[in-house]
Amino acid sequence: MTQLMNAVLLTGFGGPEKLVYTQVPKPTPQNGEVLIKVGACSVNNMDLNLRNQWYGQNFQEIQTGKNDIFSSASWQHGEGVQLPMIQGADIVGKVIEIGSNVNQELLHQRVIVNPYISKNDLYIGSEINGGFAEYTVIPATNVYPMTSSLSDVEIATFPCSYSTAENMVTKARVTKADTVLITGASGGVGSALIQLNKILGATVIAVVGANKESYAKDLGADYVYCRDEQLASNLTQHQVTVSLDVVGGSYFDILVKILQIGGRYVCSGAIGGPLVKLDLRDLIYKDLQMSGATRLEPEVFPNLVRYIEQGLLKPLVAKVFHLSEIKEAQQFFQSKSFFGKVVITHQQP
């Protein structure tokens, strides 16, 4: 008899109505896989971007604002997702079953999941099923035993945002000699960037929305500025060597122009808009280095696990929702009226 589990299915592209809380067959781990009883799983921009087909928009459609976009919704642009599917990349839970050719020591361990499967260039919760369910099957190579006094809900704030942030820091080669400018510093990746850069001893300048300055200060930012018309003039008093950007849009020009000669710009998001203007003279005559950051460098997730176990990172939980409240959770997430992460659990929060 087939065992069932509660899960949220993304049944199509569109609004929150495409998310259906239902029962589906409980998965079985195959060769090289483990079955995880999900303790908690956070919401990310990727969940909304995929549902809205943001990744599938082409240049002309972004310019004109048309909604008749490509059928592909994957961040990879060339690969479409298979619907229905289970989203959710930020997974923490307990291994309760293992497939063949898996280390027996993983069984019954609490684990954190690396959402990027480098071997196949896939992302959990996008190309393969994720953690918005009671159980999920994950390649054993992507699970890391976790020794920490933090709760599942707290640990679930780390995988996606903090690995993205650590990847940006790694690609930018940040050292204690750097002055680092961080946009979107009140969001998941931005707040992670503050902490990770301070671990390295860098000077941190955080850019946040109105009334969120104190949060960034509490995380260790040396300077905090509001995202307003005074931003450009406020930043001129600093010698910025690294710009770490998750916003894009109209702020891109400021982030590039403020960089010193030989400065590094790294981007992992475009919540302020994907189309930007670049004066090539800034790039050429200041010898700038520019990089995107999606695919994790090999050292990124092990670094993150070590930081968590050493207690160097602060989990930021904004609000917890039950799995059945996925629509309300994503609507709250979309409001951006909070600081930290929105976490989903199948247990009553």
C-alpha positions in Angstrom: 0.0 0.0 0.0 1.4 3.4 -1.0 2.2 5.7 1.9 1.1 9.3 1.6 2.5 12.5 2.9 1.4 16.1 3.1 3.0 18.4 0.6 2.5 21.7 -1.3 2.4 21.2 -5.0 3.1 24.0 -7.5 0.5 23.0 -10.1 1.1 25.8 -12.6 2.6 29.2 -13.3 0.7 32.2 -11.9 -0.5 33.5 -8.5 -0.7 31.9 -5.0 -3.7 29.9 -6.2 -1.3 27.6 -8.1 0.0 26.3 -4.7 -2.0 23.4 -3.5 -1.7 21.7 -0.1 -2.5 18.1 -0.6 -1.3 14.5 -0.1 1.1 12.8 -2.5 3.1 9.5 -2.4 5.9 9.5 0.1 9.2 9.2 -1.9 11.7 6.4 -1.6 15.4 7.0 -1.7 17.2 5.4 -4.7 20.9 4.8 -5.3 23.0 7.5 -3.6 20.0 9.2 -2.0 18.6 9.7 1.5 15.1 10.2 2.7 14.7 13.2 5.0 11.9 13.9 7.4 11.7 17.7 7.0 11.9 19.7 10.1 11.7 23.1 8.5 12.1 24.8 5.2 12.4 28.6 4.5 10.8 30.7 1.7 13.1 32.4 -0.8 12.7 34.8 -3.8 13.4 31.8 -6.0 10.0 30.2 -5.0 8.1 33.3 -6.1 10.3 33.9 -9.2 9.7 30.4 -10.4 6.0 30.4 -9.8 5.7 33.8 -11.6 8.0 32.7 -14.5 10.3 35.6 -13.8 13.3 33.5 -15.0 11.6 32.9 -18.3 11.1 36.6 -19.3 13.1 37.7 -22.3 14.7 41.1 -22.9 11.8 42.5 -24.9 9.1 41.3 -22.6 10.9 42.8 -19.5 11.0 46.1 -21.4 7.4 46.2 -22.4 6.0 44.6 -19.3 4.1 41.9 -21.2 3.0 38.8 -19.4 3.0 36.3 -22.3 6.4 34.8 -21.3 8.3 31.7 -22.2 7.1 28.4 -20.9 10.5 27.9 -19.3 10.6 29.1 -15.7 13.9 27.7 -14.6 16.8 29.9 -13.5 18.9 28.0 -16.1 16.8 29.7 -18.9 17.3 26.7 -21.1 15.5 24.1 -19.0 11.8 24.2 -18.1 10.5 22.8 -14.8 8.3 19.8 -14.7 4.9 20.5 -13.1 3.4 19.6 -10.7 6.4 19.9 -8.4 7.4 20.6 -4.7 9.4 23.7 -4.1 11.5 24.7 -1.1 15.4 24.9 -1.1 16.1 25.6 2.5 15.9 22.2 4.1 16.9 20.9 7.5 15.6 17.6 9.0 16.5 14.1 10.0 17.7 11.2 7.7 15.3 8.4 8.3 16.1 6.1 5.4 19.0 5.7 3.0 19.3 4.2 -0.5 22.1 1.9 -1.8 25.7 3.1 -1.8 25.1 5.6 1.0 27.2 5.9 4.2 25.3 4.2 7.0 26.5 6.8 9.4 24.0 9.3 7.9 21.1 7.3 9.1 19.2 9.1 12.0 21.4 12.2 11.8 20.1 15.7 11.7 21.3 17.3 8.5 21.3 20.6 6.6 20.9 20.4 2.8 23.1 22.1 0.2 20.5 23.3 -2.3 22.9 23.3 -5.3 23.6 19.9 -6.9 26.8 20.7 -8.7 27.2 17.3 -10.4 24.0 17.8 -12.5 23.9 21.6 -12.3 20.4 21.5 -10.6 18.8 23.4 -7.8 16.6 21.7 -5.2 13.1 23.1 -5.2 13.5 24.2 -8.9 14.5 21.3 -11.1 13.9 18.6 -8.5 11.5 18.4 -5.6 12.3 20.3 -2.4 11.3 20.7 1.2 7.7 22.0 1.2 6.6 18.6 2.3 6.8 16.2 5.2 9.5 14.1 3.5 12.0 14.7 0.7 14.6 12.7 -1.2 18.0 14.3 -1.5 21.4 13.1 -3.0 23.6 12.0 -0.1 26.4 14.2 -1.4 24.2 17.3 -0.6 23.5 16.6 3.0 25.7 17.6 5.9 25.3 16.4 9.5 24.7 19.3 11.8 25.9 19.6 15.4 24.3 22.6 16.8 22.0 23.7 19.7 19.9 25.7 17.2 16.4 24.5 16.4 15.4 23.2 12.9 13.5 26.4 12.3 16.6 28.4 13.1 18.9 26.3 10.9 16.5 26.5 8.0 17.3 30.2 7.8 20.8 29.4 6.5 21.1 27.1 3.5 20.0 29.2 0.5 20.6 32.8 1.6 23.8 32.2 3.5 25.3 29.9 0.9 24.5 32.6 -1.8 26.1 35.2 0.4 29.2 33.1 1.2 29.5 32.4 -2.6 29.5 36.2 -3.3 32.1 36.8 -0.6 34.2 33.9 -2.0 34.0 35.2 -5.6 34.8 38.8 -4.5 37.9 37.5 -2.6 37.0 39.7 0.4 39.7 40.3 3.1 39.9 42.4 6.2 41.5 45.1 4.1 38.3 45.6 2.1 35.4 48.1 2.5 32.4 46.2 1.3 29.1 47.8 0.2 26.0 45.6 0.6 22.6 46.3 -1.0 19.4 44.8 0.3 21.0 44.4 3.6 17.8 43.8 5.5 16.9 40.8 3.4 18.0 37.2 3.8 21.1 37.3 1.6 21.9 40.9 2.6 21.8 40.2 6.4 23.9 37.1 5.8 26.5 39.2 3.9 26.8 41.6 6.8 27.7 38.7 9.2 30.0 36.9 6.8 32.0 39.9 5.9 32.4 40.8 9.5 33.8 37.3 10.2 36.5 38.2 7.7 37.2 41.5 9.4 36.1 43.7 6.5 34.5 47.2 6.9 30.8 46.9 6.1 28.5 49.5 4.6 24.9 48.3 4.6 22.1 49.8 2.4 18.6 49.1 3.8 15.0 50.2 3.4 13.4 52.8 5.7 13.2 52.0 9.4 15.5 49.0 9.1 18.7 50.7 10.0 18.9 49.3 13.6 18.7 45.7 12.4 21.8 46.1 10.2 23.7 47.8 13.0 22.8 45.0 15.4 24.4 42.5 12.9 27.6 44.4 12.9 27.5 46.8 10.0 29.9 49.7 10.5 27.9 52.1 8.4 24.2 52.0 7.5 22.4 54.1 4.9 18.8 54.3 3.8 18.0 53.5 0.2 16.9 57.1 -0.7 17.9 60.1 -2.8 20.9 60.8 -0.5 22.5 57.4 -0.9 25.0 58.4 -3.7 26.3 61.4 -1.7 26.4 59.5 1.5 28.6 56.8 -0.1 31.2 59.3 -1.6 32.8 59.6 1.9 33.9 55.9 1.7 36.6 54.2 -0.4 34.6 51.1 -1.5 36.6 48.2 -2.8 33.8 45.6 -3.1 30.1 46.0 -4.1 27.9 43.0 -3.3 24.5 43.5 -4.9 21.2 41.6 -4.7 19.1 44.5 -5.9 20.2 45.8 -9.3 17.8 48.2 -11.0 18.5 51.9 -10.7 21.1 51.4 -7.9 23.5 49.5 -10.1 25.1 52.7 -11.5 25.8 53.9 -8.0 27.4 50.6 -7.0 29.7 50.7 -10.0 30.7 54.3 -9.9 31.5 54.2 -6.2 34.1 51.5 -6.6 37.8 52.3 -6.3 40.3 51.3 -9.1 40.5 47.5 -9.2 37.2 47.2 -7.4 35.1 44.0 -7.5 31.3 43.9 -8.2 29.4 40.6 -7.5 25.7 40.2 -8.1 23.3 37.4 -7.1 19.9 39.0 -7.5 17.9 41.7 -9.3 14.9 42.4 -7.0 15.1 46.0 -8.0 15.0 45.2 -11.8 17.1 43.0 -14.1 17.9 45.6 -16.7 20.7 48.1 -15.8 22.8 50.7 -17.5 26.6 50.3 -17.5 29.0 53.1 -18.6 31.8 51.0 -20.1 34.3 53.7 -19.2 33.8 52.8 -15.5 34.6 49.2 -16.2 37.5 49.9 -18.5 39.4 52.8 -17.0 39.0 51.6 -13.4 40.0 48.0 -14.2 36.9 46.7 -12.4 36.0 43.0 -12.1 32.4 42.0 -12.4 30.9 38.6 -11.6 27.6 36.8 -11.3 27.1 34.4 -8.4 24.7 31.5 -8.7 26.6 28.2 -8.9 28.3 27.6 -5.5 32.1 27.3 -5.3 33.1 23.9 -3.8 34.3 25.4 -0.5 31.2 27.5 0.1 28.8 25.1 1.9 31.5 23.4 4.1 32.5 26.9 5.2 28.9 27.7 6.0 28.4 24.5 8.1 31.6 25.3 10.0 30.5 28.9 10.8 27.1 27.6 12.0 28.6 24.9 14.2 31.0 27.5 15.7 28.1 29.8 16.6 29.4 32.6 14.4 26.2 33.2 12.6 22.9 34.5 14.0 19.7 32.9 12.7 17.1 35.5 11.9 13.5 34.2 12.0 10.9 36.7 11.0 7.8 34.5 11.2 6.9 30.8 11.1 4.0 29.3 9.1 2.5 25.8 9.0 2.9 24.0 5.6 -0.8 24.4 5.0 -0.4 28.2 5.2 2.0 28.4 2.3 0.0 31.0 0.4 -0.1 33.3 3.5 3.6 32.7 4.0 4.5 33.7 0.5 2.2 36.8 0.6 3.9 37.8 3.9 7.3 37.2 2.3 6.4 39.3 -0.7 5.4 42.3 1.6 9.1 42.8 2.5 7.9 44.4 5.7 10.1 42.2 7.9 13.7 41.4 8.8 15.0 37.9 8.5 13.5 34.7 7.1 10.0 33.3 6.7 10.1 29.6 7.7 7.7 26.8 6.9 7.2 23.7 9.1 4.8 20.8 8.9 4.5 20.9 12.7 2.4 23.5 14.5 4.7 26.5 15.0 
